[in-house]
């Protein structure tokens, strides 16, 4: 078995071939074009039919390469970038270069047999492109709204639009009416920002309708979940990129960061929430979770449920102690305890700490 590790870049791809023991067999570098990919495939055919490809999971630079290799029936494994760090640190070669990175990719794929397999893009990619484009437009509109509010504050500090209202036609008309007749650069910029905000809102609403029409036949089960709308369902479908590529529900939970992590030792098993995984997918799943129905009663305390920990009674406050008839006005007596002992005098060999002998340590030089 031969594994071909690929270090993909925008202009070129470096490929290193290793055997089943991880020993390097050959290395080559090709351009990131389709004709060069055909030459790479012809070069790889010399290693026999049992070959397998491993590429670092950076699809923005490796998408064309994956598409060309999958089109001729090759098998490609996607290696997460975090697995390369351990392979590179354990290598005997120091430094960093494209052949070193490609070798690390191949050895990581050889060490981890259960990595995801690449496949051609489906409708999930189109959903993701639309969702990402809409989020970019929303972020741009938020920045425009912030600048518009500062311009309006400079023109009239005594008036400001209502919160969360700069995406409404009524608010735009009110702002334009207040800016009517005001001259100057700030007023002109404010009018331009209002018009740009109107244009972005039209585009965002159009994308919302397109995403809704696309996600309805793709994920009807998600839309049936209480609290999961078209945008949340589209985010889940886009970030998942095909749920059938996960071998189990536990693997998907690990990918989304919803699987608890073990943080225990000895005989007390404990877990905590995971902060790893796809955080955008984790946020979408958290936002779409359904509340508990009212028909389901709360859990009753039982022997299997840990009882609440008892807390010590609170100490009385100073005002309560002063008002109490049993409080004493006499000053408190100092408690007996060992005398304060400063650090040992390291200048004298065998010196005892001050406080135990009652004598001040000697400071004379030897």
MARVO-374260 format. One record per residue (C-alpha): residue in three letters; x, y, z. Coordinates in pm, 1 decimal, decimal comma. Layout:
N
<fiti r="Ala" u="X" v="Y" w="Z"/>
...
end
This chain:
366
<fiti r="Unk" u="0,0" v="0,0" w="0,0"/>
<fiti r="Unk" u="125,8" v="344,9" w="-95,8"/>
<fiti r="Unk" u="-10,6" v="671,6" w="45,4"/>
<fiti r="Unk" u="41,1" v="995,3" w="-144,5"/>
<fiti r="Unk" u="46,1" v="1293,4" w="91,0"/>
<fiti r="Unk" u="-41,1" v="1630,9" w="-62,1"/>
<fiti r="Unk" u="55,8" v="1975,0" w="64,7"/>
<fiti r="Unk" u="-183,9" v="2196,9" w="-133,3"/>
<fiti r="Unk" u="-125,7" v="2565,6" w="-212,6"/>
<fiti r="Unk" u="-277,4" v="2826,3" w="-441,5"/>
<fiti r="Unk" u="-11,4" v="2797,0" w="-712,5"/>
<fiti r="Unk" u="139,2" v="2452,6" w="-663,2"/>
<fiti r="Unk" u="91,6" v="2115,2" w="-493,0"/>
<fiti r="Unk" u="371,3" v="1904,5" w="-344,3"/>
<fiti r="Unk" u="315,9" v="1527,9" w="-325,2"/>
<fiti r="Unk" u="519,9" v="1276,2" w="-124,0"/>
<fiti r="Unk" u="471,5" v="898,3" w="-160,5"/>
<fiti r="Unk" u="526,1" v="674,9" w="143,6"/>
<fiti r="Unk" u="493,8" v="300,8" w="198,7"/>
<fiti r="Unk" u="299,8" v="122,3" w="475,0"/>
<fiti r="Unk" u="586,5" v="188,9" w="718,6"/>
<fiti r="Unk" u="592,2" v="564,5" w="651,6"/>
<fiti r="Unk" u="920,9" v="560,3" w="458,5"/>
<fiti r="Unk" u="945,3" v="820,7" w="184,6"/>
<fiti r="Unk" u="953,5" v="675,7" w="-166,8"/>
<fiti r="Unk" u="929,9" v="975,2" w="-400,5"/>
<fiti r="Unk" u="840,8" v="1343,5" w="-411,0"/>
<fiti r="Unk" u="715,5" v="1576,2" w="-684,1"/>
<fiti r="Unk" u="566,1" v="1923,3" w="-725,3"/>
<fiti r="Unk" u="304,7" v="2023,1" w="-985,6"/>
<fiti r="Unk" u="110,8" v="2336,8" w="-1070,8"/>
<fiti r="Unk" u="-242,6" v="2386,9" w="-940,4"/>
<fiti r="Unk" u="-407,5" v="2344,3" w="-1281,7"/>
<fiti r="Unk" u="-612,3" v="2066,3" w="-1438,7"/>
<fiti r="Unk" u="-345,6" v="1967,6" w="-1700,2"/>
<fiti r="Unk" u="-86,0" v="1944,7" w="-1422,2"/>
<fiti r="Unk" u="-324,3" v="1731,3" w="-1219,4"/>
<fiti r="Unk" u="-349,8" v="1490,2" w="-1511,5"/>
<fiti r="Unk" u="30,3" v="1465,7" w="-1517,8"/>
<fiti r="Unk" u="27,1" v="1402,7" w="-1143,2"/>
<fiti r="Unk" u="-221,9" v="1119,6" w="-1190,0"/>
<fiti r="Unk" u="-2,9" v="964,5" w="-1460,0"/>
<fiti r="Unk" u="296,4" v="986,5" w="-1223,3"/>
<fiti r="Unk" u="99,8" v="824,0" w="-938,6"/>
<fiti r="Unk" u="-12,1" v="530,8" w="-1154,9"/>
<fiti r="Unk" u="341,3" v="394,2" w="-1130,2"/>
<fiti r="Unk" u="279,1" v="300,9" w="-763,9"/>
<fiti r="Unk" u="14,2" v="42,9" w="-852,8"/>
<fiti r="Unk" u="-361,9" v="17,1" w="-799,9"/>
<fiti r="Unk" u="-340,9" v="-0,8" w="-419,4"/>
<fiti r="Unk" u="-251,6" v="366,8" w="-377,5"/>
<fiti r="Unk" u="-445,9" v="617,1" w="-170,4"/>
<fiti r="Unk" u="-431,4" v="996,9" w="-153,6"/>
<fiti r="Unk" u="-421,0" v="1208,2" w="161,7"/>
<fiti r="Unk" u="-472,9" v="1584,4" w="144,4"/>
<fiti r="Unk" u="-476,7" v="1844,4" w="416,6"/>
<fiti r="Unk" u="-835,5" v="1955,4" w="474,8"/>
<fiti r="Unk" u="-805,3" v="2303,9" w="320,2"/>
<fiti r="Unk" u="-1075,7" v="2285,7" w="56,0"/>
<fiti r="Unk" u="-1040,6" v="2643,9" w="-60,1"/>
<fiti r="Unk" u="-702,8" v="2551,8" w="-214,9"/>
<fiti r="Unk" u="-751,6" v="2178,8" w="-277,5"/>
<fiti r="Unk" u="-1104,6" v="2171,9" w="-423,2"/>
<fiti r="Unk" u="-997,4" v="2162,0" w="-789,4"/>
<fiti r="Unk" u="-737,3" v="1893,5" w="-718,7"/>
<fiti r="Unk" u="-990,2" v="1678,3" w="-533,7"/>
<fiti r="Unk" u="-1244,3" v="1719,7" w="-813,2"/>
<fiti r="Unk" u="-993,9" v="1615,9" w="-1080,4"/>
<fiti r="Unk" u="-870,7" v="1311,8" w="-886,3"/>
<fiti r="Unk" u="-1219,2" v="1198,0" w="-786,0"/>
<fiti r="Unk" u="-1324,1" v="1229,1" w="-1148,0"/>
<fiti r="Unk" u="-1077,5" v="953,8" w="-1247,2"/>
<fiti r="Unk" u="-1179,9" v="723,4" w="-961,6"/>
<fiti r="Unk" u="-908,3" v="796,0" w="-705,2"/>
<fiti r="Unk" u="-966,4" v="762,6" w="-330,1"/>
<fiti r="Unk" u="-879,7" v="1071,1" w="-121,5"/>
<fiti r="Unk" u="-861,7" v="1103,9" w="255,8"/>
<fiti r="Unk" u="-895,1" v="1443,4" w="421,5"/>
<fiti r="Unk" u="-650,2" v="1498,5" w="707,0"/>
<fiti r="Unk" u="-736,1" v="1763,0" w="970,3"/>
<fiti r="Unk" u="-453,4" v="2017,8" w="1007,2"/>
<fiti r="Unk" u="-418,0" v="1951,9" w="1381,5"/>
<fiti r="Unk" u="-296,4" v="1597,1" w="1312,6"/>
<fiti r="Unk" u="1,6" v="1728,0" w="1117,5"/>
<fiti r="Unk" u="157,6" v="1900,8" w="1418,1"/>
<fiti r="Unk" u="227,5" v="1574,6" w="1600,3"/>
<fiti r="Unk" u="358,4" v="1408,9" w="1284,8"/>
<fiti r="Unk" u="590,5" v="1702,3" w="1211,7"/>
<fiti r="Unk" u="721,4" v="1727,4" w="1568,3"/>
<fiti r="Unk" u="803,1" v="1355,7" w="1581,1"/>
<fiti r="Unk" u="992,0" v="1360,5" w="1251,5"/>
<fiti r="Unk" u="1370,0" v="1339,7" w="1242,9"/>
<fiti r="Unk" u="1393,1" v="1626,0" w="991,2"/>
<fiti r="Unk" u="1399,1" v="1978,7" w="1131,9"/>
<fiti r="Unk" u="1253,1" v="2285,3" w="964,9"/>
<fiti r="Unk" u="943,1" v="2342,2" w="755,1"/>
<fiti r="Unk" u="896,7" v="2303,0" w="381,8"/>
<fiti r="Unk" u="639,6" v="2172,9" w="137,0"/>
<fiti r="Unk" u="794,0" v="1821,7" w="119,1"/>
<fiti r="Unk" u="809,0" v="1806,5" w="500,9"/>
<fiti r="Unk" u="442,6" v="1907,8" w="526,4"/>
<fiti r="Unk" u="336,4" v="1659,7" w="257,6"/>
<fiti r="Unk" u="524,9" v="1384,1" w="438,6"/>
<fiti r="Unk" u="349,8" v="1479,2" w="763,1"/>
<fiti r="Unk" u="11,6" v="1455,9" w="587,6"/>
<fiti r="Unk" u="89,2" v="1108,9" w="453,6"/>
<fiti r="Unk" u="211,4" v="979,3" w="790,2"/>
<fiti r="Unk" u="-89,0" v="1126,0" w="971,6"/>
<fiti r="Unk" u="-324,1" v="946,6" w="729,7"/>
<fiti r="Unk" u="-127,6" v="626,3" w="781,0"/>
<fiti r="Unk" u="-151,5" v="660,6" w="1159,4"/>
<fiti r="Unk" u="-525,7" v="748,0" w="1167,7"/>
<fiti r="Unk" u="-724,5" v="497,7" w="960,1"/>
<fiti r="Unk" u="-1071,9" v="641,3" w="1034,1"/>
<fiti r="Unk" u="-1035,8" v="982,3" w="865,6"/>
<fiti r="Unk" u="-1318,7" v="1117,4" w="643,3"/>
<fiti r="Unk" u="-1317,4" v="1036,1" w="273,8"/>
<fiti r="Unk" u="-1343,0" v="1316,0" w="19,4"/>
<fiti r="Unk" u="-1628,0" v="1322,4" w="-227,0"/>
<fiti r="Unk" u="-1768,1" v="1551,9" w="-492,0"/>
<fiti r="Unk" u="-1958,3" v="1859,2" w="-376,2"/>
<fiti r="Unk" u="-2335,2" v="1822,2" w="-353,6"/>
<fiti r="Unk" u="-2619,7" v="2066,2" w="-288,9"/>
<fiti r="Unk" u="-2480,4" v="2131,3" w="59,8"/>
<fiti r="Unk" u="-2203,5" v="2343,3" w="-91,0"/>
<fiti r="Unk" u="-2453,8" v="2566,1" w="-271,0"/>
<fiti r="Unk" u="-2643,5" v="2610,3" w="54,5"/>
<fiti r="Unk" u="-2322,7" v="2703,5" w="232,2"/>
<fiti r="Unk" u="-2227,4" v="2958,0" w="-32,8"/>
<fiti r="Unk" u="-2565,6" v="3128,4" w="1,9"/>
<fiti r="Unk" u="-2555,0" v="3121,0" w="382,1"/>
<fiti r="Unk" u="-2201,7" v="3262,3" w="394,9"/>
<fiti r="Unk" u="-2289,1" v="3533,9" w="142,8"/>
<fiti r="Unk" u="-2594,6" v="3636,9" w="343,4"/>
<fiti r="Unk" u="-2390,7" v="3652,1" w="665,5"/>
<fiti r="Unk" u="-2134,2" v="3873,7" w="493,0"/>
<fiti r="Unk" u="-2408,4" v="4111,8" w="379,2"/>
<fiti r="Unk" u="-2558,9" v="4119,8" w="729,0"/>
<fiti r="Unk" u="-2218,8" v="4203,4" w="879,7"/>
<fiti r="Unk" u="-2168,2" v="4480,1" w="624,7"/>
<fiti r="Unk" u="-2511,2" v="4623,9" w="705,4"/>
<fiti r="Unk" u="-2429,3" v="4624,1" w="1077,2"/>
<fiti r="Unk" u="-2112,6" v="4825,5" w="1010,4"/>
<fiti r="Unk" u="-2307,6" v="5072,5" w="795,8"/>
<fiti r="Unk" u="-2571,7" v="5111,6" w="1067,9"/>
<fiti r="Unk" u="-2302,2" v="5192,1" w="1324,2"/>
<fiti r="Unk" u="-2148,0" v="5461,9" w="1105,2"/>
<fiti r="Unk" u="-2492,9" v="5603,0" w="1027,3"/>
<fiti r="Unk" u="-2577,2" v="5635,2" w="1396,2"/>
<fiti r="Unk" u="-2257,6" v="5832,7" w="1462,0"/>
<fiti r="Unk" u="-2329,6" v="6067,9" w="1170,5"/>
<fiti r="Unk" u="-2684,0" v="6127,5" w="1296,9"/>
<fiti r="Unk" u="-2551,0" v="6191,2" w="1648,1"/>
<fiti r="Unk" u="-2310,4" v="6451,4" w="1510,7"/>
<fiti r="Unk" u="-2588,6" v="6628,4" w="1321,9"/>
<fiti r="Unk" u="-2842,6" v="6622,0" w="1606,0"/>
<fiti r="Unk" u="-2726,0" v="6485,5" w="1946,2"/>
<fiti r="Unk" u="-3081,5" v="6516,7" w="2082,3"/>
<fiti r="Unk" u="-3234,0" v="6257,7" w="1847,5"/>
<fiti r="Unk" u="-3148,2" v="5903,2" w="1751,7"/>
<fiti r="Unk" u="-3336,0" v="5618,8" w="1580,9"/>
<fiti r="Unk" u="-3496,3" v="5352,9" w="1793,1"/>
<fiti r="Unk" u="-3278,9" v="5045,7" w="1866,4"/>
<fiti r="Unk" u="-3294,1" v="4769,2" w="1604,5"/>
<fiti r="Unk" u="-3493,3" v="4987,2" w="1365,0"/>
<fiti r="Unk" u="-3241,8" v="5080,4" w="1095,4"/>
<fiti r="Unk" u="-3352,4" v="4787,7" w="876,1"/>
<fiti r="Unk" u="-3708,5" v="4921,7" w="837,6"/>
<fiti r="Unk" u="-3846,5" v="5140,4" w="561,7"/>
<fiti r="Unk" u="-4029,9" v="5363,3" w="812,2"/>
<fiti r="Unk" u="-3703,5" v="5450,6" w="988,2"/>
<fiti r="Unk" u="-3529,6" v="5527,3" w="659,1"/>
<fiti r="Unk" u="-3809,5" v="5764,8" w="560,0"/>
<fiti r="Unk" u="-3787,3" v="5940,3" w="897,4"/>
<fiti r="Unk" u="-3410,0" v="5985,0" w="866,0"/>
<fiti r="Unk" u="-3434,7" v="6117,2" w="511,8"/>
<fiti r="Unk" u="-3702,8" v="6365,3" w="622,1"/>
<fiti r="Unk" u="-3481,7" v="6494,1" w="903,9"/>
<fiti r="Unk" u="-3182,8" v="6522,4" w="668,7"/>
<fiti r="Unk" u="-3384,4" v="6714,5" w="411,2"/>
<fiti r="Unk" u="-3246,5" v="7066,1" w="379,2"/>
<fiti r="Unk" u="-2928,4" v="7001,2" w="577,4"/>
<fiti r="Unk" u="-2611,6" v="7078,7" w="383,2"/>
<fiti r="Unk" u="-2261,2" v="6952,6" w="445,4"/>
<fiti r="Unk" u="-2047,1" v="6644,8" w="399,7"/>
<fiti r="Unk" u="-2178,5" v="6459,5" w="705,2"/>
<fiti r="Unk" u="-2538,5" v="6489,6" w="588,7"/>
<fiti r="Unk" u="-2446,5" v="6371,6" w="239,2"/>
<fiti r="Unk" u="-2263,4" v="6068,2" w="379,2"/>
<fiti r="Unk" u="-2561,6" v="5988,4" w="600,3"/>
<fiti r="Unk" u="-2793,6" v="5990,9" w="297,2"/>
<fiti r="Unk" u="-2558,3" v="5756,6" w="111,4"/>
<fiti r="Unk" u="-2548,4" v="5518,6" w="407,2"/>
<fiti r="Unk" u="-2927,6" v="5512,1" w="424,6"/>
<fiti r="Unk" u="-2946,2" v="5421,0" w="56,7"/>
<fiti r="Unk" u="-2677,8" v="5154,0" w="94,0"/>
<fiti r="Unk" u="-2860,3" v="5009,2" w="394,7"/>
<fiti r="Unk" u="-3179,9" v="4990,6" w="188,5"/>
<fiti r="Unk" u="-2999,3" v="4805,6" w="-92,7"/>
<fiti r="Unk" u="-2840,7" v="4555,4" w="144,1"/>
<fiti r="Unk" u="-3174,4" v="4483,7" w="308,9"/>
<fiti r="Unk" u="-3330,9" v="4404,2" w="-27,9"/>
<fiti r="Unk" u="-3044,7" v="4163,9" w="-111,1"/>
<fiti r="Unk" u="-3060,1" v="3998,8" w="232,8"/>
<fiti r="Unk" u="-3434,0" v="3940,5" w="205,4"/>
<fiti r="Unk" u="-3392,3" v="3795,2" w="-143,6"/>
<fiti r="Unk" u="-3125,1" v="3555,4" w="-18,6"/>
<fiti r="Unk" u="-3350,0" v="3454,0" w="269,2"/>
<fiti r="Unk" u="-3621,3" v="3353,0" w="24,2"/>
<fiti r="Unk" u="-3375,4" v="3164,2" w="-195,6"/>
<fiti r="Unk" u="-3229,9" v="2975,9" w="101,1"/>
<fiti r="Unk" u="-3578,5" v="2886,2" w="223,5"/>
<fiti r="Unk" u="-3677,8" v="2747,8" w="-117,0"/>
<fiti r="Unk" u="-3355,8" v="2543,2" w="-136,8"/>
<fiti r="Unk" u="-3354,4" v="2401,4" w="215,8"/>
<fiti r="Unk" u="-3722,1" v="2297,7" w="226,1"/>
<fiti r="Unk" u="-3680,9" v="1983,4" w="11,2"/>
<fiti r="Unk" u="-3332,5" v="1907,9" w="152,5"/>
<fiti r="Unk" u="-3410,5" v="1901,5" w="525,1"/>
<fiti r="Unk" u="-3783,6" v="1870,8" w="598,1"/>
<fiti r="Unk" u="-3708,7" v="1687,7" w="923,9"/>
<fiti r="Unk" u="-3502,7" v="1980,4" w="1054,3"/>
<fiti r="Unk" u="-3774,0" v="2230,3" w="967,6"/>
<fiti r="Unk" u="-4023,3" v="2018,3" w="1162,0"/>
<fiti r="Unk" u="-3820,0" v="2063,8" w="1482,5"/>
<fiti r="Unk" u="-3959,2" v="2330,2" w="1713,1"/>
<fiti r="Unk" u="-3727,3" v="2632,1" w="1710,3"/>
<fiti r="Unk" u="-3541,8" v="2544,5" w="1387,8"/>
<fiti r="Unk" u="-3614,4" v="2788,8" w="1105,7"/>
<fiti r="Unk" u="-3492,3" v="2792,5" w="746,3"/>
<fiti r="Unk" u="-3170,3" v="2983,1" w="822,8"/>
<fiti r="Unk" u="-3075,6" v="2757,5" w="1115,2"/>
<fiti r="Unk" u="-3154,6" v="2443,7" w="915,8"/>
<fiti r="Unk" u="-2949,0" v="2574,7" w="624,0"/>
<fiti r="Unk" u="-2655,8" v="2643,0" w="857,7"/>
<fiti r="Unk" u="-2671,3" v="2289,0" w="995,9"/>
<fiti r="Unk" u="-2691,4" v="2131,4" w="649,8"/>
<fiti r="Unk" u="-2412,0" v="2351,8" w="512,2"/>
<fiti r="Unk" u="-2169,6" v="2292,1" w="798,0"/>
<fiti r="Unk" u="-2245,0" v="1919,4" w="818,6"/>
<fiti r="Unk" u="-2176,1" v="1871,6" w="444,7"/>
<fiti r="Unk" u="-2340,3" v="1529,7" w="429,6"/>
<fiti r="Unk" u="-2427,9" v="1345,8" w="747,7"/>
<fiti r="Unk" u="-2356,7" v="1009,4" w="585,0"/>
<fiti r="Unk" u="-1983,4" v="1081,2" w="595,0"/>
<fiti r="Unk" u="-1984,8" v="1023,0" w="972,4"/>
<fiti r="Unk" u="-1959,9" v="661,1" w="1081,1"/>
<fiti r="Unk" u="-2184,4" v="702,6" w="1388,8"/>
<fiti r="Unk" u="-2388,4" v="948,0" w="1591,2"/>
<fiti r="Unk" u="-2102,8" v="968,3" w="1842,4"/>
<fiti r="Unk" u="-1861,6" v="1074,4" w="1568,5"/>
<fiti r="Unk" u="-2102,5" v="1348,6" w="1462,0"/>
<fiti r="Unk" u="-2139,4" v="1463,9" w="1822,4"/>
<fiti r="Unk" u="-1761,0" v="1484,1" w="1848,7"/>
<fiti r="Unk" u="-1750,2" v="1687,9" w="1526,7"/>
<fiti r="Unk" u="-2011,0" v="1933,6" w="1655,1"/>
<fiti r="Unk" u="-1856,8" v="1967,7" w="2001,3"/>
<fiti r="Unk" u="-2169,2" v="1834,6" w="2177,0"/>
<fiti r="Unk" u="-2004,3" v="1517,7" w="2310,7"/>
<fiti r="Unk" u="-1892,3" v="1559,5" w="2675,1"/>
<fiti r="Unk" u="-1523,7" v="1525,6" w="2752,7"/>
<fiti r="Unk" u="-1401,4" v="1303,0" w="3037,9"/>
<fiti r="Unk" u="-1214,4" v="1501,8" w="3304,8"/>
<fiti r="Unk" u="-1174,2" v="1256,6" w="3590,9"/>
<fiti r="Unk" u="-928,2" v="1035,9" w="3767,5"/>
<fiti r="Unk" u="-949,1" v="756,2" w="4022,7"/>
<fiti r="Unk" u="-1304,3" v="647,3" w="4110,2"/>
<fiti r="Unk" u="-1509,1" v="961,9" w="4041,6"/>
<fiti r="Unk" u="-1617,6" v="976,8" w="3676,0"/>
<fiti r="Unk" u="-1688,4" v="1334,9" w="3571,1"/>
<fiti r="Unk" u="-1738,7" v="1512,1" w="3238,5"/>
<fiti r="Unk" u="-1752,5" v="1868,7" w="3114,3"/>
<fiti r="Unk" u="-1877,9" v="2042,0" w="2803,8"/>
<fiti r="Unk" u="-1650,7" v="2035,8" w="2502,6"/>
<fiti r="Unk" u="-1505,8" v="2358,5" w="2366,6"/>
<fiti r="Unk" u="-1375,0" v="2193,2" w="2050,5"/>
<fiti r="Unk" u="-1543,9" v="2096,0" w="1726,9"/>
<fiti r="Unk" u="-1725,2" v="2308,3" w="1471,3"/>
<fiti r="Unk" u="-1840,3" v="2604,5" w="1676,7"/>
<fiti r="Unk" u="-2074,2" v="2744,8" w="1410,1"/>
<fiti r="Unk" u="-2250,0" v="2410,1" w="1387,0"/>
<fiti r="Unk" u="-2254,8" v="2390,5" w="1766,3"/>
<fiti r="Unk" u="-2419,9" v="2733,8" w="1788,4"/>
<fiti r="Unk" u="-2681,1" v="2638,1" w="1528,4"/>
<fiti r="Unk" u="-2767,7" v="2317,3" w="1713,5"/>
<fiti r="Unk" u="-2789,6" v="2505,6" w="2042,7"/>
<fiti r="Unk" u="-3017,3" v="2771,6" w="1894,1"/>
<fiti r="Unk" u="-3251,2" v="2512,0" w="1744,7"/>
<fiti r="Unk" u="-3298,2" v="2293,5" w="2050,3"/>
<fiti r="Unk" u="-3661,7" v="2247,2" w="2151,0"/>
<fiti r="Unk" u="-3777,0" v="2336,6" w="2504,0"/>
<fiti r="Unk" u="-3907,7" v="2061,2" w="2729,9"/>
<fiti r="Unk" u="-4283,0" v="2007,7" w="2685,1"/>
<fiti r="Unk" u="-4501,7" v="2102,6" w="2976,0"/>
<fiti r="Unk" u="-4647,6" v="1750,5" w="2990,2"/>
<fiti r="Unk" u="-4311,9" v="1604,3" w="3098,2"/>
<fiti r="Unk" u="-4276,9" v="1647,2" w="3477,2"/>
<fiti r="Unk" u="-3952,7" v="1744,9" w="3639,5"/>
<fiti r="Unk" u="-3728,5" v="1474,1" w="3780,8"/>
<fiti r="Unk" u="-3810,7" v="1369,8" w="4135,5"/>
<fiti r="Unk" u="-3523,3" v="1331,6" w="4381,3"/>
<fiti r="Unk" u="-3426,8" v="969,6" w="4424,3"/>
<fiti r="Unk" u="-3144,2" v="762,8" w="4556,9"/>
<fiti r="Unk" u="-2969,1" v="768,2" w="4217,0"/>
<fiti r="Unk" u="-2967,8" v="1147,4" w="4209,2"/>
<fiti r="Unk" u="-2707,8" v="1315,0" w="4423,9"/>
<fiti r="Unk" u="-2859,0" v="1508,3" w="4712,4"/>
<fiti r="Unk" u="-2780,6" v="1879,4" w="4735,9"/>
<fiti r="Unk" u="-2468,7" v="1953,0" w="4933,6"/>
<fiti r="Unk" u="-2529,6" v="2090,9" w="5280,7"/>
<fiti r="Unk" u="-2388,6" v="2434,2" w="5344,5"/>
<fiti r="Unk" u="-2266,7" v="2573,4" w="5672,8"/>
<fiti r="Unk" u="-2491,7" v="2833,6" w="5840,8"/>
<fiti r="Unk" u="-2400,1" v="3190,6" w="5765,3"/>
<fiti r="Unk" u="-2214,6" v="3387,9" w="6029,2"/>
<fiti r="Unk" u="-2401,9" v="3682,6" w="6185,8"/>
<fiti r="Unk" u="-2318,2" v="4021,1" w="6047,0"/>
<fiti r="Unk" u="-2133,1" v="4290,6" w="6240,6"/>
<fiti r="Unk" u="-2450,5" v="4497,4" w="6294,9"/>
<fiti r="Unk" u="-2635,5" v="4194,6" w="6435,2"/>
<fiti r="Unk" u="-2345,7" v="4113,2" w="6668,4"/>
<fiti r="Unk" u="-2335,5" v="4472,4" w="6795,3"/>
<fiti r="Unk" u="-2709,6" v="4474,5" w="6869,2"/>
<fiti r="Unk" u="-2704,9" v="4135,3" w="7041,8"/>
<fiti r="Unk" u="-2719,2" v="4152,5" w="7427,1"/>
<fiti r="Unk" u="-2466,2" v="3872,6" w="7451,7"/>
<fiti r="Unk" u="-2202,8" v="4059,1" w="7256,2"/>
<fiti r="Unk" u="-1906,6" v="4177,8" w="7455,7"/>
<fiti r="Unk" u="-1747,9" v="4520,4" w="7431,6"/>
<fiti r="Unk" u="-1414,2" v="4401,6" w="7561,4"/>
<fiti r="Unk" u="-1131,2" v="4386,1" w="7311,9"/>
<fiti r="Unk" u="-1052,0" v="4041,4" w="7191,9"/>
<fiti r="Unk" u="-745,3" v="3877,2" w="7334,5"/>
<fiti r="Unk" u="-470,7" v="3769,0" w="7099,8"/>
<fiti r="Unk" u="-468,0" v="3401,3" w="7031,4"/>
<fiti r="Unk" u="-167,5" v="3197,0" w="7129,5"/>
<fiti r="Unk" u="34,6" v="3051,0" w="6850,3"/>
<fiti r="Unk" u="386,1" v="3003,7" w="6724,8"/>
<fiti r="Unk" u="598,0" v="3313,3" w="6691,7"/>
<fiti r="Unk" u="657,5" v="3452,8" w="6345,8"/>
<fiti r="Unk" u="965,8" v="3300,3" w="6187,3"/>
<fiti r="Unk" u="1129,6" v="3489,2" w="5898,6"/>
<fiti r="Unk" u="1327,2" v="3302,1" w="5634,0"/>
<fiti r="Unk" u="1645,5" v="3123,8" w="5734,2"/>
<fiti r="Unk" u="1972,2" v="3311,9" w="5730,7"/>
<fiti r="Unk" u="2149,6" v="3139,1" w="5447,2"/>
<fiti r="Unk" u="2468,1" v="3326,6" w="5523,1"/>
<fiti r="Unk" u="2554,2" v="3112,3" w="5828,3"/>
<fiti r="Unk" u="2578,9" v="2736,9" w="5809,9"/>
<fiti r="Unk" u="2359,0" v="2561,3" w="6064,8"/>
<fiti r="Unk" u="2181,9" v="2883,4" w="6172,8"/>
<fiti r="Unk" u="1841,3" v="2839,3" w="6334,1"/>
<fiti r="Unk" u="1538,7" v="3044,9" w="6229,5"/>
<fiti r="Unk" u="1471,9" v="3362,9" w="6425,1"/>
<fiti r="Unk" u="1179,3" v="3310,1" w="6662,0"/>
<fiti r="Unk" u="1293,3" v="2966,2" w="6768,8"/>
<fiti r="Unk" u="1615,8" v="3086,4" w="6935,8"/>
<fiti r="Unk" u="1502,9" v="3440,8" w="7022,8"/>
<fiti r="Unk" u="1828,3" v="3583,3" w="6884,6"/>
<fiti r="Unk" u="1863,6" v="3788,6" w="6570,8"/>
<fiti r="Unk" u="2060,7" v="3605,1" w="6302,4"/>
<fiti r="Unk" u="2414,2" v="3720,7" w="6241,4"/>
<fiti r="Unk" u="2475,9" v="3942,5" w="5940,7"/>
<fiti r="Unk" u="2854,3" v="3949,0" w="5959,8"/>
<fiti r="Unk" u="3031,9" v="3813,9" w="5651,9"/>
<fiti r="Unk" u="3222,9" v="3490,8" w="5693,4"/>
end
